[in-house]
Amino acid sequence: MAYDEELAERIRALLSDEPGVREQKMFGGLGFLVDGHMAVAASSQGGLLARVDPTEGEKLLAKPHVQLMEMGGRKMSGWLRVDIEALRTKRQLGPWVDRGVAYARSLPPK
């Protein structure tokens, strides 16, 4: 399955004024990198992958339609999968994109 192009366009619109944003196809999805660090991605498995501060992960997992990302059977701390049901509106999607961008910007420059 290819990534959701409508979701990618919505993410792109939210990031249009952000400096240092680059798009990169990866793992069948479309990642949005900020200063070289992945912030969010339109996943090939549907929904959004969001990079978050690992210390906030447990709290965020309590939200509906959010789970820890798994890659190759391994759970990835600091990465969350958000189902499309929780991203229908700009008001729902925006905070996830903002959270991913903020965490990417907190990392050392690449």
C-alpha positions in Angstrom: 0.0 0.0 0.0 1.3 3.4 -0.9 1.0 6.3 1.6 -2.1 8.4 1.8 -1.4 11.3 -0.6 -4.2 13.4 0.9 -2.6 13.1 4.3 0.8 14.0 2.9 -0.6 17.1 1.3 -2.3 18.1 4.6 1.0 17.7 6.4 2.8 19.6 3.7 0.4 22.5 4.1 1.0 22.6 7.9 4.8 22.6 7.3 4.8 25.2 4.5 6.1 28.0 6.7 8.6 25.9 8.6 12.3 26.4 7.7 14.6 23.4 7.0 11.8 20.9 6.0 12.6 18.2 3.4 10.5 15.4 2.2 11.9 11.9 1.7 10.3 8.7 0.5 11.1 5.9 2.9 9.7 2.4 3.7 6.9 3.0 1.2 5.8 6.2 3.0 6.7 9.9 2.8 8.8 11.3 5.6 9.0 14.9 6.6 12.4 15.8 8.0 13.3 19.0 9.9 17.0 19.9 9.7 17.7 16.3 8.8 15.7 14.7 11.5 12.4 12.8 10.9 9.5 14.6 12.4 6.4 12.9 11.0 5.6 10.7 8.1 2.6 9.6 6.1 2.9 5.9 6.6 2.6 3.2 4.0 0.5 1.3 6.5 -1.9 4.2 6.8 -2.1 7.1 9.3 0.7 9.1 10.6 4.1 8.3 12.2 5.0 10.9 14.7 8.4 11.3 16.4 7.9 12.4 20.0 9.9 12.9 23.2 10.2 9.3 24.6 9.4 10.7 28.1 5.9 11.7 26.8 5.2 8.5 25.0 3.2 6.7 27.8 0.9 9.7 28.2 0.3 10.0 24.5 -0.4 6.3 24.2 -3.5 6.9 26.3 -5.1 8.9 23.5 -7.5 7.0 21.2 -6.1 5.6 18.0 -2.5 5.9 19.1 0.0 3.0 19.4 3.7 2.6 19.7 5.3 2.1 16.3 6.6 -1.3 15.5 9.3 -2.0 12.9 10.4 -5.6 12.2 8.5 -6.7 15.3 10.4 -4.3 17.6 8.5 -1.5 19.4 10.2 1.9 18.8 10.3 4.2 21.8 9.7 7.8 20.8 7.7 6.8 17.7 3.9 6.7 17.6 1.5 5.5 14.9 -1.7 7.6 14.8 -4.6 6.1 13.0 -6.3 8.2 10.3 -9.5 8.2 12.4 -7.7 10.6 14.8 -6.5 12.9 12.0 -9.6 13.8 10.1 -9.4 17.6 10.8 -6.7 20.2 10.8 -7.3 20.6 14.6 -6.6 16.9 15.1 -3.6 16.6 12.8 -1.9 19.9 13.7 -0.8 19.0 17.2 0.8 15.8 16.1 2.8 17.6 13.3 3.7 20.3 15.8 4.8 17.8 18.3 7.0 16.0 15.7 8.6 19.2 14.6 9.3 20.4 18.1 11.0 17.1 19.0 13.0 17.1 15.7 14.2 20.7 16.4 15.3 19.7 19.9 17.8 17.2 18.6 21.5 18.1 17.8 22.0 19.4 14.2 22.9 16.8 11.6 
